[in-house]
Amino acid sequence: MKKFSFLKPVLNFIAIGLLITTLSRIFLFFLFKERVAETPNFWYIFPIGLRMDLILLCYLSFLPAVLITFLPNKAIKFTNNFLVIYSFLFLFLILFVELASPDFVKQYDTRPNKIFLDYLIYPKEVVGMLLKSYLTSIIITFLILGLVLYFAFKKGKKLFHTTTAEYKFKLMVFPLTAFLLFFGARSSLTSKRPINASNAVFSTDQLTNTLGLNSFYTVAFAAYSIKNEGNTKMYGKMDEAEAVARVKKYMIAGPNDFTNAEIPFLHVQQPDTVVKKPYNLVIFLQESLGAEYVGILGGKPLTPEFDKLSKEGLLFTNLYCTGTRSVRGIEAVVTGFLPSPSESVVKLGNSQQGFFTLADALKQKGYDTSFIYGGMANFDNMASFFNGNGFQDIVDQEDFESDGNKYAFKGTWGYSDEDLVTKANNYFKSKGDKPFFSLMFSTSNHEPFEYPTGRIKTYDKKPATVNNAMKYADFSIGKFFEMAKKEAYFKNTIFIVIADHNTRTYGKNLVPINKFHIPALIIGPGVQKGSVYNKLASQIDIPPTLLGYLGLPFETPMVGRNLNKLNSDIQGRSIMQFNDINAFRVEDQVVIMQPNLKPLQFQIKNDTTLIPVKLNEELAKDALAHVITAGNLYQEKKYKLRK
C-alpha cells in the first residue's frame, strides 16, 4: 500500500470532510430531535447524508487527484503548496457553513441557502444584527475556526503533502482513481442525471429532508442556481398559451376586458364606485407581522391598537403571503406579481425598469408616488427597483438624518417605527390637495428587536424579544392613525396595514402553511366599518382590491382579484413560495411542487395538518401554469403597462 501513498492528500481530504459534515449532522439531529423523530424512517438522513457528502467531496477531490498524477516529481514543491492551500480552504469553508447552520436552521427551518448569500451583500446591517443577537454563537464559531487555522499551520504538511512515485505507476492508477471519484461524485452509473438535492427528499418534512444534505452543498447550489433565475422547468413543462388560459380561469376579468394580445393579462379594472376626486393610497407594510401575533386573529395579545382599528375598516382573516422575505412581500403588495422559484423581481435584472407597479399606474393618473423607510433603501435593491418603476420620491435613513428633526430612536436597521410614522405624516401633510400614493415600510420588528424604552408594557421580561418588538410595532401603528386622523388628508385616503411575511417560517410540513397567514386591514372612505373578509385570499389579491377603492378605472396586468368583486361561488385560492417549493392552494386542497419531483396533493386541516390525497391532475396543471406564467412574464418582459 505504500506505493499508493501519493494519494494520501485526497484520502485525508475526504476523510476530514466526512468527519466535519457527519458530526454536524449528528449535532443538528440532536438539536432538532423532537421534530425530526416524528418523521417515519428519520434515520435515512444519515445514509443519505453520507451519499451527499461523498458527492461533494469527490467533486472537490478531482482537481488535486489530477495534479498529483500529471505534474512531474520535480514540481512536487508546487504541488504540495497547492494541496495544502486548496484542502484547508475548502475544509475551512465546509466547517464555516456547518458552524453557521444551527442558528440559520432555527431562523429559517432549512439549511443555509440563497438567503445566506443575500445577507453577505449587506455586511453593515447584518453584522450589527449578528453581534446583538448571536454573539455567543459568533464567539464559539471564531474559537473553533481559530483552532482549525492553528492546526492547519501545524499539521498541514503532514496531512496534505503528496510523495514522489513512479510517473508511469501514477498514470496506470489514474483511471481507477478517476473512476472512483467520478462514481462518488455522480453517485450512480444507471441514472441519466447526476444525483442532486431532490434525491435527499424522503419525507413530507422539509427540515428533515435538508438534514440529509450538507450546508456547503446547499449554499454552493444556491450560488450556482442564480444563473437560472426565472427557470421554471424544475416543476415541469407547459405550453405558454395553455398556461395563460389556466391562469385566466382564476381571474375576475372577462375575455372582453383584455386589451392587448402582446401583454397577455393587460385588462381594464373598473372602480368599485366612481368618485369626483380620486383617493390617496397609503400602504403601511409591516415587517414580519404574522397572524400568530395578532390578537384579533386568534394570536398572542400583542396588537391592541391593530385590534381596535379593525373596527374601523375591512379586516382580512384568511389572507396568506406569497413568501418568506420582505422583497417577496413587496413584490406581491406593490406589483401583484405571481411568486416563482426565482428571486423576487425586486432584485432581478429584467424588472428594474418598465415593470408594472402600483406606483407606475398611479403616476400615470397624476399621483405623486413615494417610498418611505427608516432604513437604507438600497437594502435588497429596493431603491433601484422603486426608482425604475414609478416611485418618484424615495425617503430613507439619510433623509431622516439630514432634515434636522429630533427622532426617538435609531437601531441596527435604521430609525424606529414611530419615527417612520412621524416622518410619513409630515410628508403626507405637505402634499396638500395633490393625490399621492406611498409605501411605508417598518423596521422595528426585526432582529435584534430594538426599540425606544418607555413606549410599551413589555410582554416578555427580556426587552429584546420578538413579542415585545411586535407590541412596539403595534404601538407605532396606533400612533400613525392617531396623528393622521387630525390631518386633512385622512378623510380622502385609503390606508392598508399589511404584513410582508411572518417571522420564522417553519414547521414539519413541506410548506408550513400556517406560517404564511398574515393580517391586513383596509381603512378609508367607502370601506365599511367593522367588516370582515373571511374567504381564502392571497397577498397578490391586495393590489387589485386597493385599486378598486380609488374611484378610477385602471389598466393593469395583475392576475390577482379585486376581492370586493369576487362572487361567493368562486373558490378562494392562495399561492406560497417556500424556498424552492411552490404551494398552490384552492380552499382546503393544496398542490405542492418540488423541483424535479411529481407534485403532491394534500387536504388541509386547521392550517397545520396536511393529509395526503389523490392528485387532481387538473389542479396540478393549474398550479404549474401559475409558475410557468410567472417565468414567462418575467423573461419576455410582458408584465407592464402600455406607454
BALUM-668402 format. One line per 10 residues: number of its first residue (from 1); for each residue x negated, y, z of C-alpha. Coordinates in Angstrom, 3 decimals, always signed. Layout:
// residues N
NUM = X,Y,Z  ...
//
This chain:
// residues 643
1 = +0.000,+0.000,+0.000  -2.975,+2.289,+0.410  -3.089,+2.657,-3.369  +0.294,+4.369,-3.194  -0.788,+6.873,-0.522  -0.955,+9.629,-3.135  +2.890,+9.671,-2.955  +2.860,+10.333,+0.810  +3.817,+14.048,+0.450  +7.010,+13.116,-1.422
11 = +7.948,+10.413,+1.080  +7.258,+12.686,+4.043  +9.296,+15.479,+2.469  +12.301,+13.202,+2.005  +11.943,+11.696,+5.488  +11.731,+15.052,+7.281  +14.582,+16.455,+5.191  +16.764,+13.480,+6.127  +15.858,+13.933,+9.768  +16.971,+17.587,+9.717
21 = +20.248,+17.015,+7.893  +21.157,+13.869,+9.822  +20.504,+15.409,+13.243  +22.502,+18.460,+12.184  +25.398,+16.278,+11.018  +25.391,+14.361,+14.298  +25.378,+17.637,+16.236  +28.266,+19.024,+14.145  +30.168,+15.782,+14.609  +29.993,+16.001,+18.390
31 = +30.670,+19.738,+18.329  +33.904,+19.166,+16.390  +34.555,+15.592,+17.516  +38.034,+16.287,+18.847  +39.098,+17.498,+15.421  +37.091,+15.093,+13.240  +38.009,+11.969,+15.225  +41.665,+12.480,+14.253  +40.742,+11.621,+10.665  +41.054,+7.939,+9.703
41 = +37.643,+6.472,+8.820  +35.923,+9.640,+10.022  +32.661,+7.694,+10.220  +32.488,+7.897,+6.419  +30.815,+11.285,+6.893  +27.562,+9.508,+7.800  +27.096,+7.196,+4.768  +28.481,+9.924,+2.505  +26.145,+12.387,+4.181  +23.138,+10.131,+3.665
51 = +24.031,+9.844,-0.006  +24.451,+13.606,-0.458  +21.237,+14.329,+1.444  +19.283,+11.944,-0.764  +20.719,+13.615,-3.864  +19.433,+16.986,-2.694  +16.039,+15.758,-1.527  +15.394,+13.655,-4.622  +16.137,+16.658,-6.838  +13.698,+18.756,-4.838
61 = +11.057,+15.999,-4.869  +10.867,+15.622,-8.630  +8.540,+18.588,-9.263  +5.997,+17.531,-6.578  +6.028,+13.985,-7.999  +5.275,+15.314,-11.494  +2.395,+17.482,-10.292  +0.907,+14.702,-8.160  +0.987,+12.362,-11.146  -0.144,+14.527,-14.014
71 = -2.579,+17.025,-12.517  -6.135,+15.657,-12.603  -8.029,+14.818,-9.424  -10.287,+17.835,-9.882  -7.219,+20.067,-9.368  -6.383,+18.409,-6.047  -7.011,+21.593,-4.052  -4.419,+23.500,-6.066  -2.024,+20.541,-5.886  -2.326,+20.291,-2.097
81 = -1.850,+24.004,-1.558  +1.257,+23.929,-3.735  +2.654,+20.856,-1.962  +2.265,+22.427,+1.486  +3.913,+25.709,+0.462  +6.667,+24.038,-1.577  +7.516,+21.424,+1.042  +7.647,+23.759,+4.001  +9.532,+26.435,+2.052  +12.410,+24.102,+1.230
91 = +12.377,+22.315,+4.575  +12.436,+25.718,+6.268  +15.437,+26.785,+4.159  +17.223,+23.495,+4.801  +16.651,+23.891,+8.531  +17.706,+27.556,+8.498  +21.112,+26.947,+6.902  +21.730,+23.931,+9.141  +20.994,+26.072,+12.211  +23.408,+28.687,+10.884
101 = +26.105,+26.087,+10.237  +27.699,+25.637,+13.712  +28.684,+29.304,+14.072  +29.694,+29.531,+10.412  +31.915,+26.445,+10.727  +33.509,+27.850,+13.874  +34.381,+31.017,+11.991  +35.338,+29.678,+8.543  +36.159,+25.996,+9.143  +33.759,+24.864,+6.456
111 = +30.025,+24.665,+5.805  +28.193,+27.775,+4.577  +29.354,+28.701,+1.084  +29.670,+31.813,-1.078  +30.769,+33.837,+1.935  +27.342,+33.089,+3.424  +25.724,+34.594,+0.323  +28.086,+37.569,+0.302  +27.049,+38.579,+3.795  +23.381,+38.611,+2.782
121 = +24.173,+41.519,+0.454  +25.181,+43.836,+3.299  +22.418,+43.496,+5.923  +23.205,+46.655,+7.900  +26.778,+45.778,+8.853  +26.168,+42.049,+9.121  +23.022,+42.307,+11.253  +24.852,+44.640,+13.615  +27.732,+42.177,+13.890  +25.418,+39.197,+14.427
131 = +23.377,+40.909,+17.128  +26.511,+41.784,+19.077  +28.480,+38.561,+18.559  +25.912,+35.789,+18.055  +22.825,+36.965,+19.926  +22.323,+33.658,+21.772  +22.532,+31.659,+18.547  +20.097,+34.034,+16.842  +17.562,+33.675,+19.666  +17.797,+29.870,+19.577
141 = +17.503,+29.838,+15.783  +14.383,+32.009,+15.753  +12.771,+29.994,+18.531  +13.292,+26.777,+16.552  +12.105,+28.367,+13.302  +9.067,+29.759,+15.108  +8.158,+26.308,+16.377  +8.557,+24.942,+12.859  +6.207,+27.575,+11.448  +3.652,+26.769,+14.143
151 = +3.995,+23.078,+13.288  +3.596,+23.901,+9.588  +0.257,+25.590,+10.136  -0.967,+22.816,+12.416  +0.279,+19.707,+10.606  +0.923,+20.822,+7.038  -2.249,+19.391,+5.597  -1.774,+16.039,+7.219  +1.827,+15.676,+6.082  +1.781,+17.113,+2.588
161 = -1.704,+16.651,+1.179  -1.997,+14.041,-1.524  -5.023,+11.806,-2.007  -7.082,+11.041,-5.074  -6.091,+7.987,-7.051  -6.997,+6.487,-10.383  -5.317,+8.572,-13.076  -4.183,+5.548,-15.099  -2.642,+3.979,-11.997  -0.643,+7.143,-11.277
171 = +0.650,+7.151,-14.849  +1.654,+3.500,-14.552  +3.512,+4.149,-11.284  +5.260,+7.293,-12.506  +8.092,+5.575,-14.475  +9.133,+3.736,-11.311  +8.805,+6.891,-9.205  +10.773,+8.921,-11.729  +13.481,+6.255,-11.953  +13.893,+6.104,-8.174
181 = +14.073,+9.884,-7.873  +16.457,+10.081,-10.822  +18.639,+7.375,-9.317  +18.550,+9.106,-5.929  +19.418,+12.478,-7.434  +22.176,+11.132,-9.656  +23.263,+8.533,-7.072  +24.874,+6.411,-9.775  +23.961,+4.679,-13.019  +27.513,+3.945,-14.124
191 = +29.255,+7.283,-13.675  +29.294,+9.587,-16.698  +28.869,+12.589,-14.401  +26.398,+13.146,-11.584  +27.780,+12.823,-8.083  +28.975,+16.179,-6.718  +30.866,+17.640,-3.752  +34.127,+16.062,-4.926  +32.685,+12.653,-4.111  +32.489,+13.657,-0.455
201 = +36.282,+14.039,-0.285  +37.841,+11.089,+1.510  +40.444,+12.708,+3.792  +43.019,+15.489,+3.897  +40.963,+17.379,+6.492  +38.657,+19.669,+4.561  +36.341,+20.277,+7.529  +35.711,+16.550,+7.934  +35.028,+16.305,+4.211  +32.431,+19.089,+4.315
211 = +30.559,+17.411,+7.182  +29.682,+14.733,+4.633  +27.735,+17.382,+2.723  +24.724,+19.387,+3.851  +24.589,+23.163,+4.111  +21.692,+23.732,+1.712  +23.699,+21.886,-0.949  +26.878,+23.919,-0.323  +25.019,+27.249,-0.397  +22.982,+26.282,-3.478
221 = +26.120,+25.074,-5.233  +27.872,+28.359,-4.381  +24.959,+30.292,-5.899  +24.967,+28.073,-8.997  +28.743,+28.452,-9.401  +28.551,+32.242,-9.620  +27.777,+31.901,-13.326  +31.074,+30.056,-13.759  +33.240,+32.794,-12.247  +36.685,+32.551,-13.760
231 = +36.223,+28.922,-14.815  +39.476,+27.132,-14.033  +38.683,+23.867,-15.816  +37.791,+22.272,-12.477  +41.529,+21.762,-11.902  +42.478,+20.656,-15.410  +43.232,+21.988,-18.872  +46.354,+23.581,-20.308  +47.221,+25.415,-23.486  +47.377,+29.155,-22.872
241 = +50.867,+29.529,-24.331  +52.228,+26.777,-22.098  +50.547,+28.322,-19.058  +52.092,+31.719,-19.794  +55.539,+30.204,-20.275  +55.333,+28.310,-16.987  +54.271,+31.410,-15.052  +57.082,+33.459,-16.594  +59.573,+30.933,-15.189  +58.774,+32.260,-11.726
251 = +59.182,+35.937,-12.663  +62.343,+38.033,-12.460  +61.722,+39.787,-15.790  +63.789,+38.531,-18.699  +62.493,+37.903,-22.234  +63.654,+41.350,-23.427  +61.736,+43.117,-20.669  +58.289,+42.180,-22.015  +56.840,+44.978,-24.093  +53.537,+43.877,-25.652
261 = +52.605,+40.489,-27.093  +48.893,+41.249,-26.660  +49.348,+41.741,-22.907  +51.490,+38.686,-22.149  +53.028,+39.798,-18.835  +53.402,+43.512,-19.511  +57.004,+44.413,-18.777  +59.187,+47.262,-17.578  +60.257,+47.182,-13.956  +63.264,+49.331,-13.200
271 = +63.587,+51.093,-9.816  +65.963,+49.838,-7.160  +67.542,+53.307,-7.180  +66.724,+56.423,-9.229  +65.706,+59.489,-7.223  +65.146,+63.102,-8.285  +61.796,+63.360,-6.553  +59.618,+60.217,-6.576  +58.497,+58.939,-3.196  +54.922,+58.817,-1.979
281 = +53.425,+55.419,-1.195  +51.064,+54.565,+1.673  +49.680,+51.059,+2.172  +48.155,+50.542,+5.616  +46.111,+47.361,+5.141  +45.309,+45.688,+8.454  +42.090,+43.755,+8.890  +42.791,+40.121,+9.932  +46.238,+40.715,+11.453  +47.600,+37.175,+11.216
291 = +51.198,+36.387,+12.163  +49.944,+34.400,+15.154  +49.022,+37.705,+16.835  +52.351,+39.446,+16.150  +54.948,+39.192,+18.894  +57.999,+39.793,+16.693  +56.907,+36.840,+14.512  +56.572,+34.472,+17.469  +52.881,+35.118,+18.030  +50.995,+36.440,+21.036
301 = +52.404,+39.581,+22.697  +49.719,+41.827,+21.241  +51.712,+44.135,+18.957  +54.294,+46.157,+20.927  +54.003,+49.093,+18.514  +54.484,+46.978,+15.389  +57.351,+45.121,+17.068  +59.052,+48.422,+17.931  +58.542,+49.791,+14.426  +60.094,+46.636,+12.932
311 = +63.482,+48.029,+13.975  +62.906,+50.977,+11.630  +62.382,+49.123,+8.364  +62.214,+45.835,+6.459  +60.277,+43.072,+8.220  +58.897,+40.115,+6.248  +58.905,+36.993,+8.412  +57.844,+34.356,+5.877  +55.050,+36.050,+3.928  +51.748,+34.359,+3.038
321 = +48.453,+35.901,+1.990  +46.558,+34.627,-1.036  +43.139,+34.105,+0.527  +40.794,+34.412,+3.483  +38.736,+37.505,+2.625  +39.542,+41.200,+2.615  +38.781,+41.536,-1.097  +41.334,+38.811,-1.804  +43.925,+40.720,+0.218  +43.050,+43.937,-1.616
331 = +43.345,+42.074,-4.906  +46.851,+40.876,-4.029  +48.227,+44.064,-2.467  +46.710,+46.620,-4.853  +46.706,+44.713,-8.166  +49.216,+41.886,-7.694  +46.747,+39.577,-9.447  +47.004,+35.811,-9.085  +44.402,+34.180,-6.834  +41.902,+31.939,-8.596
341 = +38.880,+29.808,-7.631  +36.562,+32.580,-8.788  +35.653,+35.601,-6.688  +38.232,+38.334,-6.167  +38.498,+40.716,-9.119  +37.321,+43.477,-6.783  +33.824,+42.030,-7.218  +33.881,+40.660,-10.789  +32.294,+42.405,-13.770  +35.175,+42.340,-16.258
351 = +37.550,+44.083,-13.848  +35.512,+47.155,-12.907  +37.329,+49.303,-15.476  +40.670,+49.066,-17.239  +42.100,+46.560,-14.740  +45.644,+47.147,-13.506  +46.112,+48.606,-10.037  +48.970,+50.433,-8.361  +46.717,+53.490,-8.356  +46.362,+53.329,-12.130
361 = +50.115,+53.008,-12.661  +50.940,+55.813,-10.225  +48.238,+58.136,-11.533  +49.894,+57.909,-14.950  +53.086,+59.139,-13.270  +51.331,+62.198,-11.858  +50.419,+60.893,-8.404  +47.243,+61.769,-6.528  +45.576,+58.484,-5.585  +43.145,+57.724,-2.768
371 = +41.400,+55.089,-0.680  +40.724,+55.957,+2.973  +38.396,+53.756,+5.012  +36.444,+54.228,+8.247  +33.514,+52.148,+6.993  +31.284,+52.325,+3.933  +33.348,+51.996,+0.760  +30.525,+50.277,-1.117  +31.035,+47.193,+1.065  +32.330,+44.280,-1.021
381 = +32.109,+46.520,-4.108  +35.312,+48.329,-3.143  +34.185,+51.809,-4.192  +33.117,+50.693,-7.658  +36.345,+48.796,-8.286  +38.589,+51.570,-6.993  +36.703,+54.312,-8.801  +37.031,+52.491,-12.125  +40.695,+51.611,-11.721  +42.747,+54.654,-10.917
391 = +41.659,+55.810,-7.450  +40.771,+59.489,-7.767  +39.520,+60.114,-4.233  +37.507,+57.731,-2.049  +37.236,+58.805,+1.582  +34.854,+56.744,+3.703  +32.430,+56.891,+6.618  +30.283,+59.604,+5.056  +33.309,+61.914,+4.808  +34.094,+61.352,+8.478
401 = +30.535,+62.328,+9.371  +30.461,+65.437,+7.200  +33.832,+67.040,+7.962  +32.746,+68.491,+11.328  +35.603,+66.952,+13.307  +35.138,+65.043,+16.536  +36.228,+61.413,+16.347  +36.916,+58.831,+19.029  +34.512,+56.005,+18.233  +32.090,+54.705,+15.635
411 = +31.223,+50.998,+15.722  +29.304,+48.486,+13.657  +31.800,+48.539,+10.793  +32.498,+52.270,+10.886  +34.964,+54.620,+12.525  +37.772,+53.257,+14.664  +41.342,+52.730,+13.537  +42.654,+55.747,+15.459  +40.026,+57.863,+13.705  +41.203,+56.407,+10.403
421 = +44.859,+57.306,+11.058  +43.930,+60.800,+12.228  +41.885,+61.378,+9.088  +44.613,+59.941,+6.874  +47.375,+62.000,+8.462  +45.409,+65.221,+7.920  +44.658,+64.163,+4.356  +48.325,+63.474,+3.580  +49.384,+66.820,+5.066  +47.005,+68.551,+2.676
431 = +48.849,+67.169,-0.357  +51.865,+69.425,+0.107  +54.562,+68.641,-2.454  +52.233,+66.685,-4.752  +53.247,+62.989,-4.880  +50.496,+60.723,-3.607  +49.527,+57.088,-3.257  +46.967,+55.987,-0.683  +45.430,+52.747,+0.513  +44.293,+52.900,+4.144
441 = +42.083,+50.048,+5.328  +41.415,+49.381,+9.014  +38.131,+48.129,+10.511  +38.522,+47.662,+14.277  +39.826,+44.104,+14.250  +36.541,+42.617,+13.071  +33.713,+41.040,+14.967  +32.107,+42.283,+17.201  +35.568,+43.710,+18.128  +34.537,+47.221,+19.151
451 = +36.984,+49.966,+20.088  +37.113,+53.022,+22.363  +37.900,+52.414,+26.014  +40.993,+53.579,+27.830  +43.433,+53.110,+24.947  +44.989,+49.748,+25.786  +45.738,+47.467,+28.684  +43.459,+44.583,+27.783  +44.904,+41.139,+27.161  +41.625,+39.336,+27.942
461 = +39.275,+40.175,+30.812  +36.291,+40.344,+28.465  +36.753,+43.529,+26.404  +35.208,+42.451,+23.065  +37.718,+39.784,+22.010  +39.968,+39.330,+19.023  +43.081,+39.644,+21.208  +42.009,+42.997,+22.624  +40.983,+44.227,+19.181  +44.450,+43.257,+17.922
471 = +46.048,+45.292,+20.694  +43.903,+48.274,+19.786  +44.726,+47.934,+16.086  +48.412,+47.880,+17.049  +47.901,+50.964,+19.251  +46.487,+52.750,+16.205  +49.443,+51.729,+14.046  +51.743,+53.274,+16.624  +49.634,+56.419,+16.772  +49.736,+56.805,+12.995
481 = +53.522,+56.704,+12.805  +53.823,+58.948,+15.850  +51.769,+61.583,+14.013  +53.333,+61.001,+10.585  +56.893,+61.434,+11.865  +56.043,+65.007,+12.843  +54.941,+65.889,+9.304  +56.924,+66.968,+6.252  +55.553,+64.189,+4.045  +57.019,+61.450,+6.267
491 = +60.615,+61.707,+5.061  +59.505,+61.352,+1.441  +57.077,+58.436,+1.826  +57.339,+54.666,+1.570  +54.987,+53.061,+4.107  +53.921,+49.446,+4.374  +51.852,+47.894,+7.147  +50.467,+44.574,+5.934  +47.562,+42.255,+6.759  +44.828,+41.400,+4.278
501 = +44.468,+37.896,+5.792  +44.291,+36.112,+9.151  +41.227,+35.912,+11.402  +39.801,+32.392,+11.431  +41.379,+30.251,+8.735  +41.007,+26.702,+9.990  +42.997,+23.516,+10.505  +42.979,+19.800,+9.917  +44.774,+20.003,+6.546  +43.169,+20.557,+3.152
511 = +44.769,+24.003,+3.268  +45.730,+25.283,+6.752  +48.944,+26.903,+5.559  +49.934,+28.283,+8.960  +46.751,+30.385,+8.956  +47.908,+32.176,+5.777  +51.062,+33.510,+7.473  +50.850,+37.304,+7.756  +53.130,+40.204,+8.755  +54.401,+43.023,+6.573
521 = +56.732,+45.893,+7.377  +58.133,+48.496,+4.957  +59.425,+51.791,+6.370  +60.790,+54.752,+4.440  +63.718,+56.326,+2.620  +66.037,+53.763,+1.085  +64.708,+50.981,+3.330  +67.421,+49.524,+5.518  +66.504,+49.864,+9.171  +66.237,+46.677,+11.162
531 = +66.464,+44.486,+8.050  +64.615,+41.183,+7.723  +63.399,+39.233,+4.698  +63.223,+35.580,+5.716  +62.655,+33.923,+2.342  +59.258,+32.435,+1.471  +57.150,+35.072,-0.306  +53.611,+35.715,-1.486  +51.323,+38.687,-1.000  +51.426,+39.217,-4.786
541 = +55.172,+39.948,-4.468  +54.493,+43.027,-2.346  +53.253,+45.461,-5.076  +56.300,+44.953,-7.331  +58.562,+45.285,-4.295  +56.906,+48.576,-3.339  +57.249,+49.983,-6.870  +60.957,+49.239,-6.707  +61.388,+51.739,-3.874  +59.645,+54.692,-5.540
551 = +62.551,+55.743,-7.757  +60.766,+55.489,-11.122  +60.530,+52.857,-13.864  +57.077,+51.330,-14.268  +55.398,+49.285,-16.956  +53.347,+46.603,-15.217  +51.583,+43.274,-15.974  +52.217,+41.920,-12.458  +53.712,+38.423,-12.221  +54.923,+38.895,-8.656
561 = +58.569,+39.526,-7.834  +60.429,+42.558,-6.587  +61.834,+40.730,-3.584  +64.779,+43.117,-3.304  +65.951,+41.898,-6.723  +65.455,+38.200,-6.002  +68.698,+36.219,-6.214  +69.474,+33.956,-3.284  +69.439,+30.884,-5.537  +65.811,+31.475,-6.667
571 = +63.331,+29.427,-4.694  +60.646,+31.175,-2.678  +57.022,+30.495,-3.545  +53.540,+31.381,-2.392  +50.027,+30.767,-3.722  +46.985,+30.295,-1.499  +43.297,+30.002,-2.355  +41.148,+28.349,+0.323  +37.501,+28.229,-0.753  +37.741,+26.148,-3.968
581 = +41.104,+24.567,-3.082  +44.322,+26.005,-4.537  +47.744,+25.538,-2.956  +50.956,+26.257,-4.866  +53.981,+26.193,-2.600  +57.666,+26.209,-3.539  +59.916,+26.159,-0.465  +58.758,+23.153,+1.610  +56.789,+21.465,-1.185  +53.135,+22.251,-1.837
591 = +50.822,+21.038,-4.584  +47.168,+21.124,-3.579  +44.493,+21.134,-6.279  +40.875,+20.287,-5.531  +38.012,+20.528,-8.031  +37.788,+17.549,-10.381  +40.401,+15.548,-8.454  +44.016,+14.637,-9.135  +46.434,+17.071,-7.465  +48.222,+16.038,-4.286
601 = +51.689,+16.972,-3.106  +52.950,+17.343,+0.439  +56.134,+18.238,+2.232  +55.532,+20.993,+4.782  +56.978,+20.875,+8.283  +56.509,+23.814,+10.638  +53.567,+25.068,+8.554  +51.219,+22.689,+10.387  +52.271,+19.198,+9.295  +51.762,+18.075,+5.698
611 = +53.496,+14.825,+4.793  +52.217,+13.141,+1.590  +54.931,+12.689,-1.057  +55.023,+11.518,-4.663  +53.553,+14.080,-7.052  +56.108,+16.051,-9.053  +54.308,+16.292,-12.393  +56.236,+19.398,-13.483  +55.473,+21.221,-10.239  +51.821,+20.216,-10.597
621 = +51.782,+21.679,-14.122  +53.310,+24.901,-12.802  +50.582,+25.049,-10.161  +47.871,+24.528,-12.775  +49.483,+27.122,-15.063  +49.103,+29.850,-12.452  +45.384,+29.136,-12.021  +44.774,+28.838,-15.773  +46.640,+32.094,-16.345  +44.550,+33.940,-13.763
631 = +41.375,+32.818,-15.510  +42.668,+33.685,-18.971  +43.933,+37.134,-17.990  +40.588,+37.990,-16.442  +38.366,+36.558,-19.168  +40.396,+38.062,-22.010  +40.933,+41.406,-20.234  +44.707,+41.165,-20.568  +45.683,+42.388,-17.120  +46.043,+46.065,-17.883
641 = +48.315,+48.883,-18.976  +48.575,+50.300,-22.439  +46.573,+53.517,-22.642
//
